[in-house]
Amino acid sequence: MSEMKSYTLQEYADILKENNLLVKCELCGREEQKAESLTFNSKEAVKGTLFVCKGAAFKEDYLADALKSGAICYISEKKYPTDTEMPYIIVSDIRKAMPLLANMFYCNPWQDLKLVGIGGTKGKSTSAYYMKAIVDDYLEADGRKESAVISGIDIYDGKELIESHITTPESMELQHYLRNALDCGIEYAQMEVSSQALKYHRVDGMRFDVAVFLNISEDHISPIEHEDYEDYLSSKLLMFGKTDTAVVNMDTDDRERVLEAAKDAGEVITFSLEDENADYYAHDIRKENGEIRFTVRCSEFEEEFVLTMPGLFNIENAMGVIIAAVKLGIPRQYIHSGLYRARSKGRMQMYSSQDQKIIAIVDYAHNKLSFEKLFSSMKQEYPDYEIVAIFGCPGKKALLRRRDLGTVAGQYASKVYLTAEDPGAEPVEQISRDIAKYVEAQNCCYEMIEDRGEAIRAAIEPVEKKTLLLVTGKGEETRQKYGSEYIDCTSDVEYVKRYLAAYDRRKAKNA
């Protein structure tokens, strides 16, 4: 196992030079001083910190604060004025520099972990937790520590469990988490790999034992994310060059393009629910007594697997992790047990009123593909329930979602409640009005209620006939982004429980 060691400022400058990133370096005679901390967050700077100046919103005050806290050198794309003579390293591309620094500082912890990366437009979080359930069943049976997970829901690295704000952390945070896992004796980790992480070099220098590609659909198109679908797709496909084994869903859009890119991996394994020629083929799919059953056929076995988490679309997520688990040598008994018990916080969490008139599903679905899968699957699974949807869209990004989500919800729902969903610096009313015109175009009625709790209450209180309530976007998250700050809030799960309980009390009182 690689152990942590300290490197000198000169050694950091040298690795940047070796990778053609070094523009200018002035170490003020401190070439042999060792960096004891690495961060881009001035609030985390301590004595001995190598401080990275990054981001369009970076302010000189952040550097000043870091220096006051003990930073010994800064790395940036430009020189900043400082009160005292301070070592600095200027680079041509700070984003390309960050993973080099992170891998060096944390001594490449990913090399000593069994690491599974999961990419795609939809299903990454669910797949990550399916994988974790399988791996953890295997490890528990052998008396070993549970695996680490890095997802858009939360992060567990052996030392702490924290709520996430982005799908894949910046490289320095990512390697910090992986180092923590390794130092805690953890052997396995699974992580979501976003298009932004690939485009902006957060996973540069890393290699996955297995990388699962679930699907692709237009998303994250905005001035601050991907300029167009081609940029989004090409970014996603970069994952294949970073893995020993690529697991590819043959039912994805742009299948031929994806399969061609997958050749960059050491090995390619395919799966499908539609194409019998795939290496792993799922068939005999059915729902029985609330369980989803399907049979997997491959060259090694043909067996039935069972999911207890709702949503027929989750079979695709299960297929990817079944293959990943097989490649990691995990016995199939743990694949069966893990999938059977697997849950992902905030994903397809189901609650119902005592009279079963209301079934509420809380899910993180937030893009076109996830909406299409969720709404169509729920319509199929609950044909005698009318659908009511509650959702919003984030501010200033993924702008096409407003059209896509409004259209899909309007096609399936009898009513839509539009609400706040990380609006950032954009007014919630403006976001809701943008979505509303697409809901209205499907001849579906809507109501705009900014407060999520009030929107959920308004959807539950008037119910008279069988209603399937789809509350999407936030899951179990307990923060909302307003402006540049994350504000504490009640989760959708808690709101649903609260107002279903109030509904039950009213019904009991009137009985």
C-alpha positions as CSV (number, residue, x, y, z in Angstrom):
1,M,0.0,0.0,0.0
2,S,1.3,3.5,-0.9
3,E,2.0,5.6,2.2
4,M,1.8,9.3,2.5
5,K,5.1,11.3,2.2
6,S,5.8,15.0,2.0
7,Y,7.2,16.6,-1.1
8,T,9.1,19.9,-1.4
9,L,8.0,23.0,-3.3
10,Q,10.7,22.3,-5.9
11,E,9.3,18.8,-6.5
12,Y,5.8,20.2,-7.1
13,A,7.3,22.7,-9.5
14,D,9.2,20.0,-11.3
15,I,6.2,17.8,-11.9
16,L,4.3,20.7,-13.4
17,K,7.3,21.4,-15.6
18,E,7.5,17.8,-16.7
19,N,3.8,18.1,-17.8
20,N,4.4,21.3,-19.7
21,L,2.3,23.4,-17.3
22,L,4.9,25.5,-15.6
23,V,5.0,29.2,-16.8
24,K,7.0,30.8,-14.0
25,C,8.3,29.8,-10.6
26,E,9.8,31.9,-7.8
27,L,10.3,29.9,-4.6
28,C,12.3,32.6,-2.7
29,G,14.9,30.2,-1.4
30,R,12.3,27.8,0.0
31,E,12.8,25.1,-2.6
32,E,13.3,22.4,0.0
33,Q,10.4,23.4,2.2
34,K,7.8,20.6,2.3
35,A,4.1,21.2,1.8
36,E,2.1,19.7,4.7
37,S,-1.4,20.6,3.4
38,L,-3.0,21.1,-0.1
39,T,-6.2,23.0,-0.6
40,F,-8.1,25.6,-2.7
41,N,-10.3,26.6,0.2
42,S,-8.8,29.5,2.2
43,K,-10.9,28.4,5.2
44,E,-8.9,25.1,5.2
45,A,-5.5,26.6,5.0
46,V,-3.1,25.9,7.8
47,K,0.6,26.2,8.5
48,G,2.5,24.6,5.7
49,T,-0.3,24.8,3.1
50,L,0.3,24.7,-0.7
51,F,-2.6,26.9,-1.7
52,V,-4.3,26.7,-5.2
53,C,-6.0,29.8,-6.6
54,K,-8.8,28.5,-8.8
55,G,-12.2,29.4,-10.3
56,A,-13.8,32.3,-12.0
57,A,-15.1,33.6,-8.6
58,F,-11.6,33.6,-7.0
59,K,-10.8,36.7,-5.0
60,E,-7.5,38.0,-3.9
61,D,-8.9,38.1,-0.4
62,Y,-8.9,34.3,-0.4
63,L,-5.2,34.2,-1.0
64,A,-4.6,36.8,1.7
65,D,-6.6,34.8,4.2
66,A,-4.7,31.6,3.2
67,L,-1.4,33.3,3.8
68,K,-2.5,34.6,7.1
69,S,-3.4,31.0,8.1
70,G,0.1,29.7,7.3
71,A,0.2,29.0,3.5
72,I,3.8,28.7,2.3
73,C,3.2,29.0,-1.5
74,Y,0.5,29.6,-4.0
75,I,-0.2,28.1,-7.4
76,S,-2.2,30.1,-9.9
77,E,-2.5,31.1,-13.5
78,K,-1.4,34.6,-12.6
79,K,0.8,36.4,-10.1
80,Y,-1.0,38.2,-7.2
81,P,0.4,41.1,-5.1
82,T,1.2,40.0,-1.5
83,D,2.2,42.0,1.6
84,T,5.4,40.0,2.0
85,E,7.7,38.1,-0.4
86,M,5.8,34.8,-1.0
87,P,6.8,31.8,-3.1
88,Y,4.6,31.2,-6.1
89,I,4.2,28.9,-9.0
90,I,2.4,30.1,-12.2
91,V,0.8,27.5,-14.5
92,S,-0.8,27.7,-17.9
93,D,-3.9,25.7,-16.9
94,I,-4.9,25.4,-13.2
95,R,-7.4,22.7,-13.9
96,K,-4.9,20.4,-15.5
97,A,-2.4,21.2,-12.7
98,M,-4.8,20.3,-9.9
99,P,-5.0,16.5,-10.4
100,L,-1.2,16.4,-10.8
101,L,-0.8,18.1,-7.5
102,A,-3.5,16.0,-5.8
103,N,-2.2,12.7,-7.0
104,M,1.3,13.7,-5.9
105,F,0.3,15.1,-2.5
106,Y,-1.9,12.1,-1.6
107,C,0.4,9.5,-3.2
108,N,-2.1,8.1,-5.7
109,P,-4.4,6.3,-3.3
110,W,-6.7,5.1,-6.1
111,Q,-3.9,2.6,-7.1
112,D,-4.4,0.6,-3.9
113,L,-8.2,0.5,-4.0
114,K,-10.6,-1.7,-6.1
115,L,-12.2,1.2,-7.8
116,V,-15.4,1.2,-9.8
117,G,-16.4,4.3,-11.8
118,I,-20.0,4.9,-12.9
119,G,-20.9,7.2,-15.7
120,G,-24.0,8.2,-17.7
121,T,-26.8,10.7,-17.7
122,K,-29.2,8.7,-15.5
123,G,-28.7,6.1,-12.8
124,K,-25.2,6.8,-11.5
125,S,-26.2,7.3,-7.8
126,T,-28.5,4.2,-7.8
127,S,-25.8,2.1,-9.4
128,A,-23.2,3.3,-6.9
129,Y,-25.3,2.2,-4.0
130,Y,-26.2,-1.1,-5.7
131,M,-22.5,-1.7,-6.1
132,K,-21.9,-0.7,-2.4
133,A,-24.6,-3.1,-1.2
134,I,-23.0,-6.0,-3.1
135,V,-19.5,-5.2,-2.1
136,D,-20.4,-4.6,1.6
137,D,-22.3,-7.9,1.8
138,Y,-19.2,-9.7,0.5
139,L,-16.8,-7.8,2.8
140,E,-19.1,-8.2,5.9
141,A,-19.1,-12.0,5.4
142,D,-15.3,-12.0,5.4
143,G,-15.1,-9.6,8.4
144,R,-13.7,-6.7,6.5
145,K,-14.5,-3.0,6.5
146,E,-17.4,-1.6,4.4
147,S,-16.5,0.1,1.1
148,A,-16.2,3.8,0.4
149,V,-18.6,5.7,-1.9
150,I,-18.4,9.0,-3.6
151,S,-21.7,10.1,-5.1
152,G,-23.9,13.0,-5.8
153,I,-25.9,12.0,-2.7
154,D,-23.2,11.7,-0.1
155,I,-19.6,10.6,0.5
156,Y,-18.3,8.0,2.9
157,D,-14.6,7.6,3.2
158,G,-14.2,5.7,6.4
159,K,-13.7,8.8,8.5
160,E,-16.9,10.7,7.8
161,L,-20.3,10.6,6.0
162,I,-21.1,13.9,4.4
163,E,-23.8,15.3,2.1
164,S,-22.7,16.0,-1.4
165,H,-23.3,19.2,-3.5
166,I,-21.7,18.0,-6.8
167,T,-21.5,14.6,-8.4
168,T,-17.7,14.2,-8.5
169,P,-15.6,16.4,-6.2
170,E,-12.6,18.4,-7.4
171,S,-9.4,16.4,-7.7
172,M,-7.9,17.5,-4.5
173,E,-11.0,16.7,-2.5
174,L,-11.4,13.4,-4.4
175,Q,-7.9,12.2,-3.7
176,H,-8.3,13.3,0.0
177,Y,-11.4,11.1,0.3
178,L,-9.7,8.1,-1.3
179,R,-6.6,8.6,0.9
180,N,-8.8,8.6,4.0
181,A,-10.5,5.4,2.8
182,L,-7.1,3.7,2.3
183,D,-5.8,4.9,5.6
184,C,-8.9,3.5,7.3
185,G,-8.2,0.1,5.9
186,I,-10.9,0.2,3.2
187,E,-10.2,-1.9,0.1
188,Y,-13.1,-1.1,-2.3
189,A,-14.6,2.2,-3.5
190,Q,-17.3,3.1,-6.0
191,M,-17.8,6.6,-7.4
192,E,-19.9,8.5,-9.8
193,V,-17.9,10.1,-12.7
194,S,-19.6,13.2,-14.1
195,S,-19.1,14.8,-17.5
196,Q,-17.9,17.9,-15.7
197,A,-15.3,15.8,-13.8
198,L,-14.0,14.4,-17.1
199,K,-14.1,17.7,-19.0
200,Y,-12.4,19.7,-16.2
201,H,-9.7,17.0,-15.4
202,R,-10.9,16.1,-11.9
203,V,-10.1,12.4,-12.5
204,D,-7.0,12.9,-14.6
205,G,-4.2,10.5,-13.8
206,M,-6.6,7.9,-12.3
207,R,-7.5,4.5,-13.5
208,F,-10.6,2.5,-12.7
209,D,-10.7,-1.3,-12.4
210,V,-14.1,-1.2,-13.9
211,A,-16.1,1.7,-15.4
212,V,-19.8,1.3,-16.1
213,F,-21.4,3.4,-18.9
214,L,-25.2,3.4,-18.3
215,N,-26.7,5.7,-20.9
216,I,-26.5,9.1,-22.6
217,S,-29.1,11.8,-23.3
218,E,-28.9,15.5,-23.8
219,D,-28.3,17.3,-20.5
220,H,-26.1,19.9,-18.8
221,I,-26.2,22.2,-21.8
222,S,-25.6,25.8,-20.6
223,P,-22.9,28.5,-20.8
224,I,-21.3,27.3,-17.6
225,E,-21.4,23.5,-18.3
226,H,-21.3,22.1,-21.9
227,E,-21.8,24.4,-24.9
228,D,-23.7,21.7,-26.8
229,Y,-24.5,18.0,-26.9
230,E,-21.3,17.1,-28.7
231,D,-19.2,18.6,-25.9
232,Y,-21.3,16.7,-23.3
233,L,-21.0,13.4,-25.1
234,S,-17.3,13.7,-25.9
235,S,-16.7,14.5,-22.3
236,K,-18.6,11.5,-21.1
237,L,-16.6,9.2,-23.4
238,L,-13.3,10.2,-21.9
239,M,-14.0,7.8,-19.1
240,F,-13.2,4.8,-21.3
241,G,-9.5,5.8,-21.6
242,K,-9.2,5.6,-17.8
243,T,-10.4,2.0,-17.2
244,D,-9.2,-1.5,-17.4
245,T,-12.7,-2.9,-18.1
246,A,-15.5,-0.9,-19.7
247,V,-19.1,-2.1,-19.1
248,V,-21.4,-0.7,-21.7
249,N,-25.2,-0.6,-22.0
250,M,-26.0,-1.4,-25.6
251,D,-29.5,0.1,-25.2
252,T,-28.1,3.6,-24.9
253,D,-28.5,6.4,-27.4
254,D,-25.5,6.9,-29.7
255,R,-24.7,3.3,-29.2
256,E,-22.2,3.0,-32.1
257,R,-20.3,6.1,-31.0
258,V,-20.2,4.8,-27.4
259,L,-19.0,1.3,-28.4
260,E,-16.3,2.8,-30.6
261,A,-15.0,5.0,-27.8
262,A,-15.1,2.0,-25.4
263,K,-12.3,0.5,-27.4
264,D,-10.0,2.8,-25.5
265,A,-10.5,0.6,-22.4
266,G,-8.5,-2.6,-21.9
267,E,-11.6,-4.8,-22.2
268,V,-15.2,-4.1,-23.2
269,I,-18.3,-6.0,-21.8
270,T,-21.8,-5.2,-23.1
271,F,-25.2,-5.7,-21.6
272,S,-28.8,-5.2,-22.9
273,L,-32.4,-5.7,-22.2
274,E,-33.2,-5.6,-25.9
275,D,-30.3,-7.2,-27.8
276,E,-29.7,-10.9,-27.2
277,N,-26.2,-10.6,-28.7
278,A,-25.0,-8.6,-25.7
279,D,-22.5,-10.3,-23.4
280,Y,-25.0,-10.1,-20.6
281,Y,-28.7,-10.2,-21.6
282,A,-31.7,-9.5,-19.3
283,H,-35.0,-11.2,-20.1
284,D,-38.1,-12.6,-18.4
285,I,-38.6,-9.2,-16.7
286,R,-41.7,-9.0,-14.5
287,K,-43.0,-7.5,-11.3
288,E,-44.4,-9.9,-8.6
289,N,-45.6,-8.9,-5.2
290,G,-43.8,-5.6,-5.3
291,E,-40.5,-7.2,-6.4
292,I,-38.9,-6.8,-9.8
293,R,-37.6,-10.1,-11.2
294,F,-35.3,-10.6,-14.2
295,T,-33.1,-13.3,-15.6
296,V,-29.5,-12.6,-16.7
297,R,-28.0,-14.8,-19.4
298,C,-24.2,-14.7,-20.1
299,S,-21.5,-17.3,-21.0
300,E,-20.9,-18.1,-17.3
301,F,-24.5,-18.4,-15.9
302,E,-28.2,-17.9,-16.4
303,E,-29.8,-16.8,-13.2
304,E,-32.8,-14.8,-11.8
305,F,-32.1,-11.7,-9.8
306,V,-34.6,-9.8,-7.6
307,L,-34.8,-6.0,-6.9
308,T,-37.0,-4.7,-4.1
309,M,-36.3,-1.0,-4.9
310,P,-39.2,0.2,-7.1
311,G,-38.8,1.2,-10.8
312,L,-38.4,-1.2,-13.7
313,F,-35.8,1.1,-15.2
314,N,-33.5,0.1,-12.3
315,I,-32.8,-3.2,-14.1
316,E,-30.3,-1.4,-16.3
317,N,-28.5,0.0,-13.2
318,A,-28.4,-3.5,-11.8
319,M,-27.0,-5.1,-14.9
320,G,-24.1,-2.8,-14.9
321,V,-23.1,-3.5,-11.3
322,I,-23.7,-7.3,-11.7
323,I,-21.0,-7.3,-14.4
324,A,-18.7,-5.0,-12.3
325,A,-19.1,-7.4,-9.4
326,V,-18.3,-10.4,-11.5
327,K,-15.2,-8.7,-12.8
328,L,-14.0,-8.0,-9.3
329,G,-14.4,-11.7,-8.4
330,I,-17.3,-11.2,-6.0
331,P,-19.2,-14.5,-5.5
332,R,-22.7,-14.4,-7.0
333,Q,-24.4,-15.1,-3.7
334,Y,-23.4,-11.6,-2.6
335,I,-24.6,-10.1,-5.9
336,H,-28.0,-11.6,-5.2
337,S,-28.2,-10.5,-1.6
338,G,-26.8,-7.0,-2.2
339,L,-29.2,-6.2,-5.0
340,Y,-32.1,-7.6,-3.0
341,R,-31.5,-5.2,-0.1
342,A,-30.0,-2.3,-2.1
343,R,-31.3,1.2,-1.5
344,S,-30.1,4.6,-2.5
345,K,-31.0,7.5,-0.2
346,G,-33.6,9.8,-1.9
347,R,-34.0,7.3,-4.8
348,M,-37.4,5.8,-5.4
349,Q,-38.4,6.1,-1.7
350,M,-42.0,5.1,-1.4
351,Y,-44.5,6.3,1.1
352,S,-48.3,5.9,1.2
353,S,-51.4,7.0,3.1
354,Q,-53.1,4.5,5.3
355,D,-56.0,4.2,2.9
356,Q,-53.5,3.6,0.0
357,K,-55.2,6.4,-1.9
358,I,-51.9,8.3,-2.0
359,I,-48.6,6.7,-3.0
360,A,-45.7,9.2,-2.9
361,I,-42.4,8.5,-4.6
362,V,-39.4,10.7,-3.6
363,D,-36.7,10.6,-6.2
364,Y,-33.7,12.5,-7.4
365,A,-34.9,12.4,-11.1
366,H,-33.8,15.7,-12.5
367,N,-33.2,15.4,-16.3
368,K,-35.0,14.3,-19.4
369,L,-33.9,10.7,-19.4
370,S,-34.6,10.2,-15.7
371,F,-38.0,11.8,-16.1
372,E,-39.0,9.7,-19.1
373,K,-37.9,6.5,-17.3
374,L,-39.6,7.5,-14.0
375,F,-42.9,8.7,-15.4
376,S,-43.4,5.9,-18.0
377,S,-42.4,3.2,-15.5
378,M,-44.7,4.5,-12.8
379,K,-47.6,4.8,-15.3
380,Q,-47.0,1.2,-16.2
381,E,-46.7,0.0,-12.6
382,Y,-49.6,2.0,-11.2
383,P,-52.1,2.3,-14.1
384,D,-55.1,3.1,-12.0
385,Y,-53.5,6.1,-10.2
386,E,-53.4,9.6,-11.6
387,I,-50.0,11.3,-11.5
388,V,-49.3,14.6,-9.7
389,A,-45.7,16.0,-10.1
390,I,-43.7,18.3,-7.9
391,F,-40.4,19.6,-9.1
392,G,-38.3,22.6,-10.2
393,C,-35.0,23.3,-12.1
394,P,-31.7,24.7,-11.0
395,G,-30.8,28.3,-11.7
396,K,-28.5,29.4,-14.6
397,K,-27.6,25.9,-15.8
398,A,-28.9,22.8,-17.7
399,L,-31.3,25.2,-19.3
400,L,-32.8,22.6,-21.6
401,R,-34.2,20.8,-18.6
402,R,-36.9,23.4,-18.3
403,R,-38.3,22.4,-21.7
404,D,-37.7,18.7,-21.2
405,L,-39.0,18.2,-17.7
406,G,-42.0,20.5,-18.3
407,T,-42.9,18.5,-21.5
408,V,-42.5,15.0,-19.9
409,A,-44.4,15.9,-16.7
410,G,-47.1,17.6,-18.7
411,Q,-47.6,14.5,-20.8
412,Y,-48.1,12.2,-17.9
413,A,-49.4,14.2,-15.0
414,S,-52.9,15.5,-14.2
415,K,-51.3,18.4,-12.4
416,V,-47.8,19.8,-11.9
417,Y,-46.6,21.9,-8.9
418,L,-43.5,24.0,-9.8
419,T,-41.2,24.8,-6.9
420,A,-37.7,25.8,-5.9
421,E,-34.9,23.5,-6.7
422,D,-31.5,25.1,-6.1
423,P,-32.3,28.3,-7.9
424,G,-29.0,29.9,-7.1
425,A,-29.0,33.5,-8.2
426,E,-32.0,33.2,-10.5
427,P,-35.5,34.0,-9.3
428,V,-37.6,30.9,-8.7
429,E,-40.7,32.5,-10.3
430,Q,-38.7,33.0,-13.5
431,I,-37.5,29.4,-13.6
432,S,-41.1,28.2,-12.9
433,R,-42.5,30.3,-15.6
434,D,-40.0,28.9,-18.1
435,I,-41.0,25.4,-17.2
436,A,-44.8,26.2,-17.0
437,K,-45.1,27.1,-20.7
438,Y,-44.0,23.6,-21.6
439,V,-46.4,22.0,-19.0
440,E,-49.2,24.1,-20.4
441,A,-48.4,23.1,-24.0
442,Q,-49.3,19.5,-23.0
443,N,-52.7,20.7,-21.7
444,C,-51.7,20.0,-18.2
445,C,-52.6,22.4,-15.3
446,Y,-50.0,23.7,-13.0
447,E,-49.4,25.8,-9.9
448,M,-46.3,27.7,-8.9
449,I,-45.4,27.5,-5.2
450,E,-41.8,28.4,-4.3
451,D,-41.6,26.7,-0.9
452,R,-41.2,23.0,-1.4
453,G,-42.9,22.1,1.8
454,E,-46.0,24.1,0.8
455,A,-46.0,22.6,-2.7
456,I,-46.0,19.1,-1.2
457,R,-48.7,20.0,1.3
458,A,-50.8,21.6,-1.5
459,A,-50.5,18.4,-3.6
460,I,-51.5,16.1,-0.8
461,E,-54.4,17.9,1.0
462,P,-57.0,17.9,-1.8
463,V,-56.6,14.3,-2.9
464,E,-59.9,12.5,-3.4
465,K,-59.0,9.7,-5.8
466,K,-56.0,7.4,-6.2
467,T,-53.0,9.6,-6.8
468,L,-49.4,8.8,-7.4
469,L,-47.3,11.8,-6.2
470,L,-43.9,12.1,-7.8
471,V,-41.7,14.4,-5.8
472,T,-38.4,14.8,-7.7
473,G,-35.1,16.6,-7.7
474,K,-34.0,16.8,-4.0
475,G,-34.6,13.5,-2.4
476,E,-33.2,13.5,1.2
477,E,-31.1,16.6,0.6
478,T,-31.3,19.1,3.5
479,R,-29.9,22.1,1.7
480,Q,-31.1,24.4,-1.0
481,K,-28.8,26.7,-3.0
482,Y,-29.9,30.3,-3.0
483,G,-27.4,32.8,-4.4
484,S,-24.0,31.3,-3.7
485,E,-25.0,29.8,-0.4
486,Y,-26.5,26.5,0.7
487,I,-29.4,27.1,3.0
488,D,-30.5,24.5,5.5
489,C,-34.0,23.1,4.7
490,T,-36.3,20.2,5.4
491,S,-35.9,17.2,3.0
492,D,-38.6,16.1,0.6
493,V,-38.8,12.8,2.5
494,E,-39.7,14.6,5.8
495,Y,-42.2,16.8,4.1
496,V,-43.9,13.8,2.5
497,K,-44.1,11.9,5.8
498,R,-45.4,15.0,7.6
499,Y,-48.2,15.8,5.2
500,L,-49.2,12.2,4.7
501,A,-49.5,11.8,8.5
502,A,-51.7,15.0,8.5
503,Y,-53.9,13.5,5.7
504,D,-54.3,10.2,7.7
505,R,-55.4,12.1,10.8
506,R,-58.0,14.0,8.8
507,K,-59.3,10.9,7.3
508,A,-59.5,9.1,10.6
509,K,-61.2,12.1,12.2
510,N,-63.8,12.2,9.4
511,A,-64.4,8.5,9.4
